[in-house]
Amino acid sequence: MKTRRGISPFLATIILVVITLMIGGLLYTQFRNVIVSQVKNPSMDLTNINVAPNGESIILSIKNDGNVPLNISAFAVSYGADLNTFRFASSNVTVVSSPSGGTMLQPGDSLTAQMTTNFSIPTFDTFTVTVIGDQLARAFNVQA
């Protein structure tokens, strides 16, 4: 009587594990981008800043480079021991340009605002601008 020989149980187990890992790897690479794109990532960047020659007026541009909308509520400018907070609800900050006409920035949008401090920032001195939003606050060290 002739018996048919098959592969050993050990080799069959190895082949099944390799096939399972390959299928898992393919599914991971296919669905990783879908999952990552749904993660909220608030982010902003200071794209431009200009300080007037008298050192009291500041114009700055903020860009939403994240993937969620941001509502900018205030700016804080500090130089040495001096600190000014500029809230959009008050009259000490003005929106120069914004796609929405207000302080809401969709992903990719930029906002330009102008403010006047009650102190003077000398030319070539470094100061800190903190942008405060509903989901994020970020500080930038800049040179006048």
CORBELZI-V461749 format. One line per field, one symbol per residue. ss: DSSP state (A for helix, B for strand, O for the rest). A space follows every 50 residues. Layout:
ss = ???
This chain:
ss = OOOOOOOOAAAAAAAAAAAAAAAAAAAAAAAAAAAAAOOOOOOBBBBBBB BOOOOOBBBBBBBBOOOOOBBBBBBBBBBOOBBBBBBOOOOOBBBBBBOO OOOBBOOOOBBBBBBBOOOOOOOOOBBBBBBBBOOOBBBBBBBO
